[in-house]
């Protein structure tokens, strides 16, 4: 279920990234003698990849957070995830340490990913260009 949702979202992000490249880029590549596929390969897609990396990384962080929703799917005991395991531990011992460990586990997974997303967003240029002489 998560893989289908993430796959659909990722394909939409790539589509939007490709469509966000200005039409003039394709026209310039075609004007240089590139075929359509060469223009896509050498001019459009490399620019689009720079634009889609941050939203894709954000989607993967959201996917990790959404795994807690597996609780409502009614899975077998062998298919439980982190939160259900903590819930079972709490039910058996009435010790809330299991929930604290689960929260720390999610933080250990998501905080480095969020840091990576922020680092990538800072390092990669957006691909947007300004108009020379505009804005004073």
N, C-alpha and C positions, 0 to 999 in steps of 0.2 A: 504494500500500500504506500509506504513512504517512498519507495524507489520510483513508483509511477508518478507520484506527485512531484517529487524532486526533479525527475526527468522532464516532465512537462514544463515545470517552471524554468529549468535550465535552458530548454530549447527556446522558450519565449524570451529569455534574457539574451540569448545569442541572436535571435531574430531582431530584437529591438536594437541590439548593438550594431548589427550590420546596417539596419535601416537608419541609424543615427549618423552614419558617415555621409557627408555632404555629397550630393549628386555630382558636383564638379570633380570630385576625386575619381569617379568612374570615367567621366568624360575625359579627364586629363590622361588617365592610363590608356584609354582607347585611342586617344590622339597620339600617344607615343607608339602605337602599333601593337599593343597587347590585345590578345583575344579576350573574350568575356571571362573565361576561366583563369587566364593569367592575371587579368586585372583584379579578380577576386582574390587570387592567391597572393599576389605581391603587393597590392595596394589597399584593398578594402579590409580583408580579414585581419591583417596585422594591426590595423588601427582599431578595428572593432574589438579585438581581444583585449587591448589595453582598457577599453571602456567597460568590458563585461566582467573583468576579474573581481572588482570589489562587490558587485551585487551577487556574484556566484559564491564568493566566500561568505557573505552574509547569509545566503540561503543554506549553506552547510552548517553554520552556527545555529540557525533556526531549526534545522533538521535534528541536530543533537538535542536541542531543548524539547522538541516535539516528541522525542522518544518516550517521555513520561506519559504521553497519551495512550501508550500501548496498554495501560491498565484497563481501559474500557473495551478492549477487543476480545476479552475472554480467551486468552491463550493458555496453553498447557503449562504445567509447572516448569518443564524444561525450557520454555520459551520466555520466561519472565525477564524483565529488565531491572535496572538498578532500583527504581522506586518500589516496585512490588516486592523485591527481596527485602528492602528495609521495612516495608509494612509487615511482612511475614515475621521478620526478626522482632519487631516491636510487639506483635501479637503474642509471640511465644514467651517473651521475657518482660514485657511492659517497661522496657528501657528505651528512652527516646534517643539514645546515642546512635541508633541505626539511622534515624532521619538526619542527624547532624552529619554523619559520615556520608550519607547520600548527597546532601547539599554540598559538602566539600568535594565529593567526587565530580559533581556537575561543574563546580567552579574550576576544578583542576582541568577539566576538559575544555570548557568554553572560554575562560579568560585568556589562555594563550592563543586560541583561535581569534578572539576579538582583537588581541594585540597584533596578530598577523594581518588581519583585515586593515587595521589602522595604518600599519607600516606600509602595506602595499598601496593603499590609497595615497599616502604621502609621497611615495617614491615614483609611482607611475604618473606620467602626465595624462591629463584627461583626454588629450587629442583635440581639444577645442582651441581654435585660433582666434585671436582678436583682429579687429579691423585696424590697420595702421592709421594713426593720426586721430582715432576716435577717442573721445572722452577727455581730451586736453591734456 
